[in-house]
Amino acid sequence: MKTNFSISIPKPCHEDWSKMSPNEKGRFCQSCSKSVIDFTEMPQQSIEEYLNNNGDKRICGRFKVSQLDQIRIEIPQHIFQKRMSFHKFFLLALLIAMGTSLLSCSDENGNTKKIDAVEVISTLKAESIETPEITAPNILIDSTKTITITKKPDPIDKIDIPIPVLKGIVVEVMGDIAPPEPIINDDEVVFGYLIVDQVPEFIDTPKTISKTEKKDYFSKRITEFVNNNFDLGQGDLGIKGKQKILAKFTINKSGDVTDIKIRAPHPQLEKESLRVIKLLPQFIPGKQRGKNVSVTYTLPIIFVAED
C-alpha cells in the first residue's frame, strides 16, 4: 500500500536552531515558548506515525529540505459527502483543479516550493478476513450397519399443583397498607398508619418497647382479634378458592373506630367483617408532633373457601 503524509509549513520560522535549548523532543524555543520537534533524523514512517498520533495538536518541527521535495495535500473523501455552501464548494474545487500551479510553501531558507499534488483520499479503512479452506475427510459408510438416531423425549408439560383447600373459612391477616400522605377530611387531617409519628395503641401496650415494636405489636393484636372474633360458619356462599376482604377504618383523635369501609366478594362477608371491626376496643389515639390525630388503618383479610 502506498504511504504518504501531508506537511504544511505556512509560516516558516527564522529563529536560530543553534540558540535553542535542547530537550527530549528536540529543542525549546524561547521566542515561541514551545518545543520544536527535530524530524531531520527521523525516517518517513516515524514522521508519519508521530503526525498521526498528534494530529490534534499544534506541532512545530524542523525538517531537511530534501524531506520536502515532494509535498502532497490530502483531502479526505468524506468532505465531499458533507453539505456545504456553494462558496466553500467552489474554493474546494479550485484547490483541486489549480492547487499544483497556484499554491506553494516555503522551506527554512525562505525558498518557495511548489506543491506537487492534490489528492482526494478515502478515510474509510476496509478490513478483510481470510477464511481458511476446510477440507472434510473422506467418510466411509458401512452399508451393513444400521445407524439409529435417538429421538429426544417430548417435553413434559408443567403440572400445576393445586393449593390445598381447607374446609370452612380460614382467616389470615396480612400486614397493614396505608396511603403515604395524610387524607384531608372536612374538618381534620387524617394520617396514614405508616407515616404518623406515633401510631395508635391498645390500652395495655407495653410502655418500654420502641416505636417500631409498637407497630408490630399493634398489627399482631389486630390479627389475633380478627381470628378470635370472625365467624367461620358462613354456610354456602357460592364462592370458592382464595378470596380477599379489604377493611379500612379510621381511629380518630379520641381513639374510637370510625369511617369503616368494607369490600368483600359476598355481601354476607361484608356484613361479618363490619361486625368484627365494630367490636374493636377504644385505642390510645395516634399523635403527630405531640398532638392527637386521626389515623387510617387498612386490614386485608385473606381466606380460602371450599364448596
C-alpha positions in Angstrom: 0.0 0.0 0.0 1.4 3.5 -0.9 2.1 5.6 2.1 2.2 9.4 2.2 1.6 12.2 4.6 0.9 15.9 4.5 3.3 18.6 5.7 2.1 22.2 5.7 4.5 25.0 6.7 2.5 28.2 6.1 4.9 30.5 8.0 8.5 29.2 8.1 10.3 30.1 11.3 13.5 32.1 11.2 14.7 31.5 14.7 18.3 30.2 15.2 18.2 26.5 15.9 21.6 26.5 17.5 20.5 29.0 20.1 17.5 26.9 21.3 17.8 24.9 24.5 18.0 21.1 23.8 15.2 18.9 25.3 14.0 15.3 24.9 11.8 16.2 21.8 14.3 18.4 20.0 14.8 21.9 21.3 12.9 24.5 23.2 12.2 27.9 21.5 12.2 30.8 24.0 10.6 33.1 21.4 7.5 30.8 20.9 7.7 29.1 24.4 7.2 25.7 22.9 9.2 22.6 21.8 10.4 22.3 18.3 10.4 18.6 17.2 13.5 17.5 15.3 12.4 15.5 12.3 15.6 15.7 10.4 16.9 12.3 11.6 13.6 10.5 11.6 12.6 8.1 8.8 9.5 8.8 6.8 7.5 6.1 8.7 8.4 7.6 12.1 7.4 11.1 11.0 4.1 9.8 9.7 3.3 7.9 12.9 4.1 11.0 15.0 1.9 13.3 12.9 -0.9 10.8 13.0 -0.7 10.4 16.8 -0.5 14.1 17.4 -2.8 15.4 14.7 -5.0 17.3 17.1 -2.1 19.4 18.5 -0.2 22.3 17.0 3.3 20.9 16.1 6.4 22.9 15.4 9.0 20.9 13.6 12.4 21.0 11.9 12.8 19.3 8.5 15.5 18.9 5.9 14.9 20.5 2.5 15.2 17.0 1.0 12.3 15.8 3.1 10.1 18.5 1.5 11.0 17.6 -2.1 7.5 16.2 -2.6 4.7 17.8 -0.6 1.3 16.3 -1.0 -2.0 17.8 0.2 -4.6 15.1 1.0 -8.3 15.9 1.1 -10.5 13.2 2.9 -13.2 11.8 0.7 -15.9 12.3 3.4 -15.5 16.1 3.0 -17.4 15.8 -0.3 -20.2 14.0 1.4 -20.9 16.8 3.8 -23.4 19.5 3.0 -21.6 22.8 2.4 -22.3 26.2 0.9 -21.7 27.0 -2.7 -18.8 29.3 -1.8 -17.0 26.6 0.2 -17.6 24.0 -2.5 -16.2 26.4 -5.2 -13.0 27.0 -3.2 -12.5 23.3 -2.7 -12.9 22.6 -6.4 -10.5 25.4 -7.2 -7.9 23.9 -4.8 -8.2 20.5 -6.6 -8.1 21.9 -10.1 -5.4 24.5 -9.8 -3.7 23.8 -6.5 -0.5 22.5 -8.1 0.1 25.7 -10.1 -1.3 28.3 -7.7 -0.3 27.1 -4.2 3.2 26.7 -2.7 5.0 26.8 0.6 8.5 27.8 1.7 11.4 25.9 3.3 13.5 27.1 6.2 15.6 29.4 4.0 12.5 31.1 2.6 12.7 29.3 -0.8 9.4 28.7 -2.4 8.5 25.1 -3.0 5.7 24.0 -5.3 3.0 21.7 -4.2 3.4 18.6 -6.4 0.0 17.0 -5.9 -3.5 17.5 -4.6 -5.1 14.1 -3.9 -8.6 13.0 -2.7 -8.2 10.1 -0.3 -10.7 7.8 1.4 -10.8 7.9 5.1 -12.6 4.5 5.4 -10.4 1.5 6.1 -11.7 -1.8 4.8 -10.7 -4.9 6.7 -10.8 -8.3 5.1 -10.9 -11.6 6.9 -9.5 -14.6 5.2 -11.3 -17.8 6.0 -9.1 -20.8 5.8 -10.2 -23.5 3.5 -11.5 -26.5 5.3 -11.3 -29.9 3.6 -13.6 -32.6 5.1 -12.0 -36.0 5.4 -13.5 -38.9 3.4 -16.3 -40.7 5.3 -16.6 -44.4 4.8 -20.2 -45.7 5.2 -20.7 -49.4 6.0 -24.0 -50.4 4.4 -24.2 -53.5 6.6 -24.7 -51.5 9.8 -27.7 -49.5 10.8 -27.4 -46.1 12.3 -30.0 -45.3 14.9 -30.8 -41.7 15.8 -32.2 -41.3 19.3 -35.2 -39.0 19.3 -35.3 -36.5 22.1 -38.1 -37.2 24.5 -41.2 -35.0 24.3 -41.2 -32.2 26.9 -43.3 -33.0 29.9 -46.0 -30.5 30.4 -45.7 -28.5 33.6 -48.2 -29.7 36.2 -49.6 -27.1 38.5 -50.0 -28.5 42.0 -53.3 -27.1 43.4 -53.2 -25.2 46.6 -54.6 -27.3 49.4 -58.2 -26.2 50.2 -59.2 -26.0 53.8 -62.7 -26.7 55.0 -64.7 -23.7 56.1 -63.2 -20.3 56.1 -59.6 -19.7 57.1 -58.8 -16.2 58.1 -55.4 -14.8 57.5 -54.5 -11.2 58.4 -51.7 -9.6 56.3 -49.9 -6.5 57.3 -51.2 -3.0 57.0 -51.5 -0.8 54.0 -51.8 2.9 54.3 -51.7 5.9 51.9 -48.3 7.6 52.0 -49.7 11.1 52.6 -52.4 12.5 55.0 -56.0 12.5 53.9 -57.8 15.8 54.4 -61.4 15.5 55.6 -63.8 18.3 56.0 -62.5 19.4 59.4 -59.4 17.5 60.1 -56.3 15.9 58.7 -56.2 12.1 58.7 -52.7 10.5 58.7 -51.7 7.2 57.2 -50.6 4.5 59.7 -47.1 4.2 58.2 -46.2 7.9 58.3 -47.7 9.1 61.6 -45.1 9.9 64.4 -46.9 7.8 67.0 -49.3 5.0 65.9 -52.5 4.2 67.8 -52.1 1.7 70.6 -54.1 -0.8 72.6 -54.6 0.3 76.1 -52.4 -2.4 77.5 -49.5 -1.9 75.1 -46.1 -2.2 76.9 -44.6 1.2 77.6 -41.0 0.1 77.3 -41.0 -1.0 73.6 -39.8 1.1 70.7 -42.0 2.8 68.1 -41.2 0.1 65.6 -42.0 -2.6 68.1 -45.3 -0.8 68.9 -46.3 -1.0 65.2 -45.6 -4.8 65.1 -47.4 -5.2 68.4 -50.5 -3.4 67.1 -50.6 -5.5 63.9 -50.2 -8.7 65.9 -53.0 -7.8 68.3 -55.3 -6.9 65.3 -54.6 -10.3 63.8 -55.4 -12.1 66.9 -58.6 -10.1 67.4 -59.9 -10.9 63.9 -59.0 -14.6 64.2 -60.8 -14.9 67.5 -64.0 -13.0 66.5 -64.6 -13.8 62.8 -67.4 -16.3 62.5 -66.3 -19.1 60.2 -69.7 -20.7 59.9 -70.9 -18.6 57.0 -72.5 -21.5 55.1 -72.5 -22.0 51.3 -71.8 -18.6 49.8 -71.4 -19.8 46.3 -67.7 -18.9 46.2 -64.6 -21.0 46.4 -60.8 -20.7 46.3 -58.7 -17.9 47.6 -60.6 -14.7 48.4 -59.8 -11.4 50.0 -61.7 -8.9 52.1 -60.4 -5.4 52.4 -61.4 -3.5 55.6 -60.4 0.2 56.1 -61.2 2.3 59.1 -60.1 5.4 61.0 -59.0 5.7 64.6 -60.0 9.2 65.5 -58.5 11.8 67.9 -60.5 10.2 70.7 -59.3 6.6 69.9 -62.7 5.5 68.6 -63.0 3.4 65.4 -64.9 5.3 62.7 -65.5 5.6 59.0 -65.4 1.8 58.4 -65.4 0.7 54.8 -65.5 -3.0 53.7 -65.0 -4.5 50.3 -65.7 -8.3 50.0 -66.7 -10.8 47.3 -70.0 -11.5 49.1 -72.4 -9.2 51.0 -72.5 -11.7 53.9 -68.8 -11.4 54.2 -69.0 -7.6 54.2 -71.6 -7.8 57.0 -69.5 -10.1 59.1 -66.3 -8.1 58.6 -68.2 -4.9 59.6 -69.4 -6.6 62.7 -65.9 -7.7 63.7 -64.4 -4.2 63.2 -67.1 -2.6 65.3 -66.0 -4.9 68.1 -62.6 -3.3 68.3 -61.9 -1.6 71.6 -61.1 2.1 72.2 -57.5 2.8 71.4 -54.9 5.3 72.6 -55.0 7.8 69.6 -52.1 8.3 67.3 -50.0 11.5 67.6 -48.3 13.9 65.2 -45.9 16.4 66.7 -47.3 15.7 70.1 -50.9 16.3 69.2 -53.7 13.7 68.9 -54.6 13.0 65.2 -56.8 10.6 63.3 -55.1 7.7 61.7 -56.3 5.3 58.9 -55.6 1.6 59.0 -56.2 -0.8 56.2 -56.7 -4.5 57.0 -56.6 -7.1 54.2 -58.2 -10.4 55.3 -57.4 -13.5 53.1 -59.4 -16.6 53.3 -59.9 -19.9 51.3 -63.5 -21.2 50.9 -64.4 -24.7 50.0 -67.7 -25.8 48.4 
